Structures are given as C-alpha cells and as structure tokens.
Amino acid sequence: MGGPFGTRSPNRRQLLTTALGATAAVGVTAGGARATTPAAPQRTATILGREVDVSHATPEVVRLFGSYFEAKSAGDVTATMAHFARDMTYVDATLGWSWYSWQDLYDLFAQLMPTWPSSAASYPTRILGDTRSALVCFTDTPELFGHEIRPLGAVDFRNGKIVRWIDYWDGRAFTLAGIQEQRTPAAQFPTDFGEEKVGERAETAIRTTVQKLSGALSSGDVSLAASLVHPDVVFEDLALHVCIGGRVSLEAYWASALGQLPYGAGSALRHVVGGAWGGGYEWVGPSAAPRGNTALVVDEGGLVKRFTAVWDSSLWTADAIGRLQVMSVLQ
C-alpha cells in the first residue's frame, strides 16, 4: 500500500526466511480472498510516523485503522466519527464508561478534542484481524487523558464502519487515586458490552483456537492449555508485568498460577475478534478483576505463538499481584 501508512518492502531477514522455506507467504487477491498457501507474511506499516506490526492483519483493516487514528490524533471530530456506524457501541471496560449512541460519542469527542494540544497522539502498535473484526493494541499519549494508557481494543466492523469497540487497559496507569476517582462504581458498571448485538464475526480458525484455549484455562487443565501453544510461545501479562518465553516455562507458570489468574479457573469467554492468524478474545471471571482482553497470534497449525493479556490490576492488592509475579520465577 502507498501513502503515510503503506507497507514497507521486505527486509533481509524476511527474504532469508522465505528463501529457507520457514515461512510461506499469503497472497491476497483483488477480491480479498486468501491464496492457498496458508501463512501470514511478516510486514510492518507506518502510521503517524510510527512502525506498526501488521503481520497478522489484512491490508484493508490496516487502512481503516490508519485512517481512524490519524483523524483522532488530528482532533478532527467529523473525520473520526465518520468511521463509526450509527448503531454503534463503545465501552471503556476499565472506567466503565459506555456510549450506545453515535451522537453521544460525537458530543464527547466534540468536547474533548478542542482541548488536546498538537502533541497529543493516539496510535496503534499492533493490529490483528480483518475488516469483519480485529484486535488493536494502541497507545494514548498523556496529553489526551492525563496519563499514558495502552489499551487492547476489541473492534467489530460492518460495511467498513465500526459497530462495536471495547477498550481494556490496566487502571494503574491512571494511578490508584486517579482510577478510583473516575471509575464507575461496581453497582452502576455497564453490563451491556454489545457482543450479542453484533454476534460472533471472527474467522472460524481463531474462534476454534480461542474456544479450546479459553476452555482449557477456565477448567484449570494446564496440560491441555499448554498443548495449544507453540513451543516458542511468548506469554505477556501486561497487568502483572510478567513475560515468559517458551511452552515449558509457561506450563510451569500456569501449573502454579492458573487458579488465581483472572482469565484462568472459572473464567468465561465473552467475545472473539480477529482473522485466521490473529485476533483475541474478551473474557469475564470470578476474581476481583472481573473482565479483560487477550490478544493472540496463531501459526498455520492453530498453535498460539503470542499471548498478551490485559486487565485492571488496580482492583487487586499489591500483595496479590506480587504473589503471581513471584510464581513466574522458576523453582
């Protein structure tokens, strides 16, 4: 693609990888159908002058998000809202703020955007999925809302317009005092996240992977969960600030921690987004942090290569967080 967020040419590592046959490239026809070779090409795109991982996203959804984030960062209310369908749902799942009307969201942006300085930016860092549904990892700089936040957004589209967008991020980014002041009280917290209205729009492949993995995590079946991830999987819990590399180490961590992780034992699947090679799922659970989002990168065999979870750790005590962090240290 051309323009300010066009795809870069393959680098040396990509060319060598292709030559060695380690990765097969996916072809996209003019009609958008995937070619018979089942693999996603490694590539980046430039959006707002920043490199974005789009290796598991279609060019069409990259263009949509590029256009959206450029409009939002420019503080252009009309251009931003042009990306939303009239019958849209937008929920900040950390603050508990919800908008079920296009006009209400327009009015919010019309109030906020004129106050943003020119240095304010909202930009994606990773995009997973296609123009039916996608998961976008993005950053809002401190100039927008007073603190830097790094949400995982679950997004559903219809006819090129956003019909559902749900943001999940760690409330401690606002500081404990800040998030407690702004978060909707539990008794008034929204329960309608709009997933029933839009239905399940994700590709069958990612839905199958999510159903198997979330089911294994919910039932506490560590062996089954470990069998669904790649031997070289990268596990990230953004709320815990824990990163683990490799199936063996991750299985050991899950064996200790799964009963306490908010997306572990007793959790339930809320909604799936994404394409064949990547996306994510929203979940709910019985812990003090009752909801969150998980981004997944999947290989051609359906194994999870990267698992990135986020939830609101401000709802947990520092001691509870520390116990799960310590469990990541192999004994």
C-alpha positions as CSV (number, residue, x, y, z in Angstrom):
1,M,0.0,0.0,0.0
2,G,1.1,3.6,-0.6
3,G,0.5,6.6,1.5
4,P,1.5,7.5,5.0
5,F,0.8,4.1,6.4
6,G,2.0,2.0,3.5
7,T,3.6,-1.4,3.8
8,R,7.3,-1.5,3.8
9,S,9.4,-3.6,1.5
10,P,10.6,-7.0,2.9
11,N,13.8,-6.7,4.9
12,R,16.8,-9.0,4.7
13,R,15.6,-11.3,7.4
14,Q,12.2,-11.7,5.7
15,L,13.9,-12.6,2.4
16,L,16.2,-15.1,4.0
17,T,13.3,-16.7,5.9
18,T,11.3,-17.0,2.8
19,A,14.3,-18.5,0.9
20,L,14.8,-21.1,3.6
21,G,11.2,-22.1,3.4
22,A,10.5,-21.4,7.1
23,T,7.5,-19.2,6.2
24,A,5.1,-19.4,3.3
25,A,3.6,-16.1,2.2
26,V,-0.1,-15.4,2.0
27,G,-1.4,-13.9,-1.3
28,V,-4.4,-11.7,-1.3
29,T,-6.4,-11.5,-4.5
30,A,-8.2,-8.4,-5.8
31,G,-11.3,-9.7,-4.2
32,G,-9.6,-10.1,-0.8
33,A,-9.6,-14.0,-0.7
34,R,-6.6,-15.7,0.8
35,A,-4.4,-17.7,-1.5
36,T,-4.0,-21.4,-1.0
37,T,-0.6,-21.1,0.8
38,P,-1.7,-20.7,4.5
39,A,0.7,-18.3,6.2
40,A,0.8,-14.6,7.0
41,P,3.7,-12.5,5.7
42,Q,5.8,-10.6,8.1
43,R,5.4,-6.9,7.5
44,T,5.1,-3.5,9.1
45,A,3.2,-0.4,8.2
46,T,3.9,3.2,9.1
47,I,1.0,5.0,10.8
48,L,1.5,8.5,12.2
49,G,5.3,8.1,11.6
50,R,5.5,5.0,13.8
51,E,6.2,1.4,12.9
52,V,3.2,-0.8,13.4
53,D,3.2,-4.6,13.5
54,V,0.6,-5.6,10.9
55,S,1.9,-9.1,10.1
56,H,-1.4,-10.7,11.1
57,A,-3.7,-8.1,9.6
58,T,-5.2,-7.6,6.2
59,P,-4.2,-4.5,4.2
60,E,-7.8,-3.3,4.3
61,V,-8.1,-3.3,8.1
62,V,-4.7,-1.6,8.3
63,R,-6.0,1.2,6.1
64,L,-9.2,1.5,8.2
65,F,-7.2,1.8,11.5
66,G,-4.6,4.1,9.9
67,S,-7.4,6.5,8.8
68,Y,-9.1,6.3,12.2
69,F,-6.0,7.0,14.3
70,E,-4.8,9.8,12.0
71,A,-8.2,11.5,12.4
72,K,-8.3,11.0,16.1
73,S,-4.8,12.3,16.6
74,A,-5.6,15.4,14.5
75,G,-8.5,16.1,16.7
76,D,-10.9,16.0,13.8
77,V,-14.3,15.2,15.3
78,T,-16.1,14.8,12.0
79,A,-13.4,12.6,10.4
80,T,-13.1,10.5,13.5
81,M,-16.9,9.8,13.8
82,A,-17.1,9.0,10.1
83,H,-15.5,5.7,11.0
84,F,-18.5,4.7,13.2
85,A,-21.8,3.2,12.2
86,R,-24.9,4.9,13.6
87,D,-25.9,1.9,15.6
88,M,-22.6,1.6,17.4
89,T,-21.4,0.5,20.9
90,Y,-18.3,1.9,22.6
91,V,-17.3,0.9,26.1
92,D,-14.3,1.7,28.2
93,A,-14.2,-1.5,30.1
94,T,-11.8,-0.2,32.7
95,L,-13.5,3.1,33.6
96,G,-17.0,1.7,33.0
97,W,-17.9,4.5,30.6
98,S,-20.3,3.5,27.8
99,W,-21.8,5.1,24.7
100,Y,-24.6,3.4,22.8
101,S,-25.4,6.4,20.6
102,W,-23.4,7.8,17.7
103,Q,-24.4,11.3,18.8
104,D,-23.4,10.8,22.4
105,L,-19.9,9.7,21.3
106,Y,-19.7,12.6,18.8
107,D,-20.6,15.0,21.6
108,L,-17.9,13.6,23.8
109,F,-15.2,14.0,21.2
110,A,-16.5,17.5,20.3
111,Q,-16.0,18.4,24.0
112,L,-12.6,16.8,24.4
113,M,-10.7,17.2,21.1
114,P,-10.5,21.0,21.1
115,T,-8.6,20.8,24.4
116,W,-5.9,18.4,23.0
117,P,-2.6,20.0,22.2
118,S,-0.9,19.4,18.8
119,S,1.5,17.0,20.5
120,A,-1.3,14.6,21.6
121,A,-1.5,11.3,19.7
122,S,-3.4,8.1,19.6
123,Y,-1.5,5.4,17.6
124,P,-1.6,1.7,17.0
125,T,1.3,-0.6,17.8
126,R,-0.1,-3.9,16.6
127,I,-3.1,-4.9,14.5
128,L,-4.6,-8.4,14.4
129,G,-7.5,-9.3,12.1
130,D,-9.5,-8.2,9.2
131,T,-12.4,-5.9,8.2
132,R,-15.0,-8.1,10.0
133,S,-13.3,-7.9,13.4
134,A,-9.9,-7.1,14.8
135,L,-7.9,-6.6,17.9
136,V,-5.8,-3.4,18.0
137,C,-3.1,-2.6,20.5
138,F,-2.7,1.1,20.8
139,T,-1.3,4.0,22.9
140,D,-3.0,7.2,24.0
141,T,-0.3,9.7,25.0
142,P,-0.7,11.6,28.3
143,E,-1.9,14.8,26.5
144,L,-5.2,13.1,25.7
145,F,-6.4,11.9,29.1
146,G,-3.7,13.0,31.6
147,H,-1.9,9.7,31.7
148,E,-0.4,7.3,29.1
149,I,-2.6,4.3,28.6
150,R,-2.0,1.2,26.4
151,P,-5.3,-0.5,25.7
152,L,-6.2,-3.6,23.8
153,G,-9.3,-2.8,21.8
154,A,-11.8,-5.4,20.5
155,V,-13.3,-4.0,17.4
156,D,-16.2,-5.2,15.1
157,F,-16.9,-3.8,11.7
158,R,-19.8,-3.8,9.3
159,N,-19.5,-2.5,5.8
160,G,-16.3,-0.7,6.7
161,K,-17.8,1.1,9.7
162,I,-17.1,0.4,13.4
163,V,-20.2,-1.1,15.1
164,R,-18.5,-2.2,18.4
165,W,-15.3,-1.0,20.1
166,I,-14.4,-2.1,23.7
167,D,-11.2,-0.9,25.3
168,Y,-9.4,-2.8,28.1
169,W,-6.3,-1.4,29.9
170,D,-4.7,-1.5,33.3
171,G,-6.2,1.1,35.6
172,R,-3.0,1.6,37.5
173,A,-1.8,3.6,34.5
174,F,-4.1,6.4,36.0
175,T,-2.6,5.9,39.5
176,L,-4.7,4.2,42.1
177,A,-6.1,7.5,43.3
178,G,-6.9,8.6,39.8
179,I,-8.7,5.4,38.7
180,Q,-10.7,5.2,41.9
181,E,-11.9,8.7,41.4
182,Q,-13.0,8.2,37.8
183,R,-14.1,4.5,37.6
184,T,-17.9,3.9,37.6
185,P,-19.0,2.2,40.9
186,A,-19.4,-1.5,40.6
187,A,-23.2,-1.3,41.2
188,Q,-23.5,1.0,38.2
189,F,-20.9,-0.6,36.0
190,P,-22.2,-1.3,32.5
191,T,-23.2,-4.9,31.7
192,D,-24.1,-4.4,28.1
193,F,-21.0,-4.7,26.0
194,G,-22.8,-5.1,22.8
195,E,-21.5,-8.5,21.8
196,E,-24.9,-10.1,21.4
197,K,-26.0,-7.3,19.1
198,V,-23.1,-7.8,16.7
199,G,-22.8,-11.5,17.0
200,E,-19.6,-13.5,16.5
201,R,-17.9,-12.2,13.4
202,A,-14.4,-13.6,13.8
203,E,-12.9,-16.1,11.4
204,T,-13.6,-19.7,12.2
205,A,-10.0,-20.6,12.8
206,I,-9.4,-18.0,15.5
207,R,-12.7,-18.8,17.1
208,T,-11.8,-22.5,17.3
209,T,-8.4,-21.7,18.8
210,V,-10.0,-19.4,21.4
211,Q,-12.7,-21.8,22.4
212,K,-10.2,-24.6,23.0
213,L,-7.7,-22.4,24.9
214,S,-10.2,-20.4,27.0
215,G,-12.0,-23.6,27.8
216,A,-8.7,-25.2,29.0
217,L,-7.8,-22.2,31.1
218,S,-11.3,-22.0,32.6
219,S,-11.3,-25.6,33.6
220,G,-7.8,-25.5,35.0
221,D,-6.5,-28.1,32.5
222,V,-2.8,-27.0,32.4
223,S,-1.7,-29.8,30.1
224,L,-4.4,-29.1,27.6
225,A,-3.7,-25.4,27.6
226,A,0.0,-26.0,27.2
227,S,-0.7,-28.3,24.2
228,L,-2.4,-25.4,22.4
229,V,0.6,-23.1,22.5
230,H,3.7,-23.1,20.3
231,P,6.9,-24.4,21.7
232,D,8.4,-20.9,21.4
233,V,5.3,-19.1,22.6
234,V,5.7,-15.6,24.2
235,F,3.4,-15.0,27.1
236,E,2.7,-11.5,28.3
237,D,0.5,-10.3,31.1
238,L,0.5,-6.5,30.9
239,A,-1.2,-6.0,34.2
240,L,1.3,-8.2,36.1
241,H,4.3,-7.0,34.1
242,V,5.2,-10.7,33.5
243,C,6.7,-12.0,30.3
244,I,7.6,-15.7,29.8
245,G,9.2,-17.4,26.8
246,G,8.6,-21.0,25.8
247,R,5.9,-23.6,26.3
248,V,7.9,-25.4,29.1
249,S,8.3,-22.4,31.3
250,L,4.7,-21.2,30.6
251,E,3.3,-24.6,31.5
252,A,5.2,-24.5,34.8
253,Y,3.8,-21.0,35.5
254,W,0.2,-22.0,34.7
255,A,0.6,-25.0,37.0
256,S,1.2,-22.6,39.9
257,A,-0.8,-19.6,38.9
258,L,-3.9,-20.7,36.8
259,G,-6.1,-20.9,39.8
260,Q,-5.5,-17.3,40.6
261,L,-5.2,-15.6,37.2
262,P,-8.3,-13.7,36.3
263,Y,-8.6,-15.4,32.9
264,G,-7.9,-18.8,34.5
265,A,-10.0,-21.1,36.5
266,G,-13.7,-20.2,36.4
267,S,-13.4,-17.6,33.7
268,A,-15.8,-17.5,30.7
269,L,-15.5,-16.3,27.1
270,R,-17.3,-13.1,26.2
271,H,-16.5,-12.4,22.6
272,V,-13.9,-13.3,19.9
273,V,-12.4,-11.0,17.3
274,G,-9.9,-11.4,14.5
275,G,-8.8,-13.2,11.4
276,A,-7.3,-16.6,10.7
277,W,-3.8,-15.8,12.0
278,G,-4.5,-13.5,14.9
279,G,-7.1,-11.7,17.0
280,G,-8.2,-12.1,20.5
281,Y,-10.9,-12.6,23.0
282,E,-12.7,-10.8,25.8
283,W,-13.3,-12.7,29.0
284,V,-15.1,-12.4,32.3
285,G,-14.1,-14.1,35.5
286,P,-14.9,-14.5,39.2
287,S,-11.9,-12.6,40.6
288,A,-11.7,-9.1,41.9
289,A,-10.8,-8.1,38.3
290,P,-13.8,-9.5,36.6
291,R,-13.1,-8.7,32.9
292,G,-10.2,-8.4,30.4
293,N,-8.9,-8.9,26.9
294,T,-6.3,-11.2,25.4
295,A,-4.5,-10.8,22.1
296,L,-3.4,-14.0,20.3
297,V,-1.1,-14.6,17.4
298,V,-1.6,-18.0,15.9
299,D,0.5,-20.1,13.5
300,E,-0.7,-22.0,10.4
301,G,-1.3,-25.1,12.6
302,G,-3.5,-23.2,15.0
303,L,-0.9,-23.0,17.9
304,V,-0.7,-19.8,19.8
305,K,2.6,-18.1,19.3
306,R,2.0,-15.0,21.3
307,F,-0.5,-14.5,24.2
308,T,-0.9,-10.9,25.6
309,A,-3.4,-10.3,28.3
310,V,-4.6,-7.1,30.0
311,W,-6.9,-6.5,32.9
312,D,-7.4,-3.9,35.6
313,S,-4.8,-4.6,38.3
314,S,-6.0,-1.6,40.3
315,L,-8.8,-3.9,41.5
316,W,-6.2,-6.2,43.1
317,T,-4.0,-5.6,46.1
318,A,-0.2,-5.2,45.6
319,D,0.3,-8.4,47.6
320,A,-2.0,-10.4,45.3
321,I,-0.2,-9.1,42.3
322,G,3.2,-9.8,43.9
323,R,2.3,-13.5,44.5
324,L,1.5,-14.1,40.9
325,Q,4.7,-12.3,39.8
326,V,6.8,-14.5,42.1
327,M,5.2,-17.6,40.6
328,S,6.8,-16.7,37.3
329,V,10.3,-17.4,38.8
330,L,11.1,-21.0,38.1
331,Q,12.0,-23.1,41.1
